[in-house]
Amino acid sequence: MVVNRFTILKGEAMAESDDEPGPTSSHPGASADAAPATPAAPLGPAAPLGPAAPLGPSTRTPAPTLVVRGLVKHFGPVVALARAELEVRPGEIHALVGENGAGKSTLVKLLAGVYQPTAGQMLLDGAPLEPRTPADARDAGVAVIYQEPTLFPDLSVAENVFMGRLLTGRGGLVSRKAMRERTRELLATLGVEIDPDRPALGLSIADQQLVEIVKAVSLDAKLLVMDEPTAALSGVEVDRLFAVARQLRDRGAAVVFISHRFDEIFALSDRITVMRDGEHVSTQDTAATDTATIVRQMVGRAVDTMFPRTERTPGAVVLEVQGLTRAGTFEGVDLHVRAGEILGIAGLVGSGRSEVVRAVFGIDRYDSGTVRVDGRVLAQDGPEQAMRHGLALVPEDRRRQGLHTDLSVARNVALTLRRRLSRGGILTSGAEYRVAHEWAATLQVKARDLDAVAGTLSGGNQQKVVLAKWLSTTPRVLLIDEPTRGIDVGTKAEVHRLLDRLAGDGVAVVMISSELPEVLGMSDRVLVMHEGRVTAVLDRADADPETVMSAATGTVRSAVA
Amino acid sequence: MTVDQVRTVPAAPSTRTRLTRVLLGRDAAITALLVAVVLVASLTVDNFSTATTWYFLFLDVFPILLIALPMTLLVIAAQIDLSVASMLGLSSVLVGALYENGWPLAVAALVALVVGAVGGALNGFLVTVVGLPSLAVTIGTLALFRGLAVGILGTRAVTGFPSGAQDLVSAHFAGTGIPVVMALFVVLALAFGVVLHATPTGRLVYAAGLNAEAARFAGGRVGRLTFWLFVASGVMSALAGVYWTLRYGSARGDNAVGLELSVVAAVLVGGVSIFGGRGALPGVVVGVLLIGALRSALRLADVSSDVINVVTGVLLIATVVGPGLVARARGAARRPGTRPSAGAPG
């Protein structure tokens, strides 16, 4: 079986409560209780980059490819980066971690020439790195792979790789053949199977990232920065990306890897640098630390309960789905959820889990089956109808489906309530501000004011705005797809506490997640899907990683409870 | 996050902050520009600051004002209707042809409005149900409606409308240069303005224009909204056709050819983003008046029409590009105010 994002690596279960079955028991020594035993100070033998430690090439280790010293970036009064330090050696994968807003992305943008620093220094192979534009940075040898690469969709893979410096043949004409051959070679050395002739249009995000990496390799980039590359990838794709990253490392490249997933960080990186509030906190060897330590350094305190769960007695069935079928997408899906219950839906990307909740909520149509709310059939008449029946859907793709990134916080929160807030057909800003203020306070959204444009908030705060938008409708059934994707560990725990509280208030929660610890930690029951079908429904006590994974991969088909 | 301005609980901005934002906003800038043009023209161009000038200015821009109302909503919803001038022509021809055949003028006008609604519904159907882009659809119906208009009357013109109706259209409030029809516009503008800026439907217009998918996820019936916006556009275009017929006393197939571009230009000058999601109705009204006043002043100053067109074109480009350049010039200094989490999602 391939290792995918479900794999729980050391320390992943660190913050789960003690009554937690399954993951915790198989990973001892990582509970929150053990945390105080670990030295709290970020400095140690394995941490050559303490805040006070002078930086510079060491005599024992190879000269670093990248040195960042006292880097500061102000946006007017806002300090995005207070004092960043980073040292990346050749042949090293260096993980950069921190909560949203810690300054990771700002640092990346400074390296990439998108912004220019207010103060401080960046050195690449000992020479000052002062890119004024992304092109400068690229020429200097810095390549950045973003979460969602931007290839030219109508050009071929080879043309994308050589964009801006197309290879020419006889007579100065562009030589497709030369580019094709060169790209084929590069793809082969990285062990990637993509046809250099095919258009970029239709490549998966994972393949697009690999094309970007090939491009970086073709440019002989000295430093490869991967900014949350795995957020949108499936397990197999993550494995492939990691294999390529390791190869680049073994060939001597310096790789910076940013991720919110601790399993990935520990699986891939050689060293870890933690940032908090725009400052360098610590740098340590991955082998010499654990998740609990890193988390504590990230948030500046111990996150004691990642998966809070209050004992609840579920009430009556609120949502009942029977035989839901959409040809080619999902088939014969039965599920029900009771008031005060959290039903987790697990399954690999593409198993049809998101499609089922989309159909239930009325975004997509289904061919047959019924959806009942409180025993009454919910007609297929779009989301508005579903909302009237007390359903809410927090969708999987925050920036495309959940949020209007160009609208203000207030307008976003009030959008779902716009009819309820209007009096005699008139909707005032005052009413919107009131409801937005109330929910922003409840969820502790951090923003300048309610007119702040939602897209400028950090990922965690954006997710809180999406949650506010839906919780303000006081739903009785909350469908929530990837509740904590791409948000920091502190906010993650907050979202989990919120879900627990909602269930405690009698809301029926259906939660889809790609993160197995989340599904296992939060759910009262776990429903597993594989290729559009329900392959298992497990009670909390029976849901362990192995059972869920085998149901999700279709290797075992247990009886549907 | 080391951001001293970020409060844990974001509040509604104070009235003063909101007022400041309005005063620094685009609507205020375009209004200031209109005032400047009027002031300069009054001082330097003979006969500009007379009631007669304003009277004709209002009568000339009236059809553009009418059509700009639904066009503003359409463009904010990331749609466009280029068939408006052709619908105006078709409406004008229908009024003429029916009146010529002995129908009462009022009934003929009503039929024209109904045809406007049907034409708009056709646009709406093709865009929302068939799923074609509105640019392509309305370029098609631009040709279709104009073809029908010319087909019905040929190159003839119907004239000889009752003088009472014509006098009503060109009447003005005693002692001022303000035509009576402007009262109708004020009522309609208030209606459209309230819908856009103070109703749930208006919120959906913006949401649909910025991100139709997210609007749908939030329970918005985007297709239905878009359909009715096209119907409104058809009706208002037909109404402008009735006006045009009576104002010039002539129903012709080629009435108002090319007016759609004047409308779109005015909407853009008024601060609406062609990409949707941004803009406001007051700005558009000011934008129409700005273009009208400028052209009127230049005409009075005996500037040739070629030069007037060039000036109008430069104004369009300047007002559309200008704010972007200003924002870029302010650059990093302003960004923190609007981007408190510049490090996101870091």
Interface residues (C-beta under 8 A of the other chain):
Chain A: K73 H74 F75 G76 P77 V78 V79 A80 L81 A82 G98 N100 G101 A102 G103 K104 S105 T106 L107 V108 Y115 E228 I258 M275 D277 G278 I363 G382 P383 E384 A386 M387 L393 P395 R400 Q401 G402 L403 H404 T405 D406 L407 V409 A410 R411 A414 L415 T416 R418 R419 L421 S422 G425 I426 L427 T428 S429 G430 Y433 R434 A436 H437 A440 A441 Q444 V445 K446 A447 R448 D449 L450 D451 A452 V453 T456 L457 S458 G459 G460 N461 Q462 K469 G486 I487
Chain B: M1 T2 V3 D4 Q5 V6 R7 T8 V9 P10 A11 A12 P13 T17 R18 R21 V194 A198 T199 P200 G202 R203 L204 Y206 A207 L210 N211 E213 A214 A215 R216 F217 A218 G219 G220 R221 G277 R278 A332 A333 R334 R335 P336 G337 T338 R339 P340 S341 A342 G343 A344 P345 G346
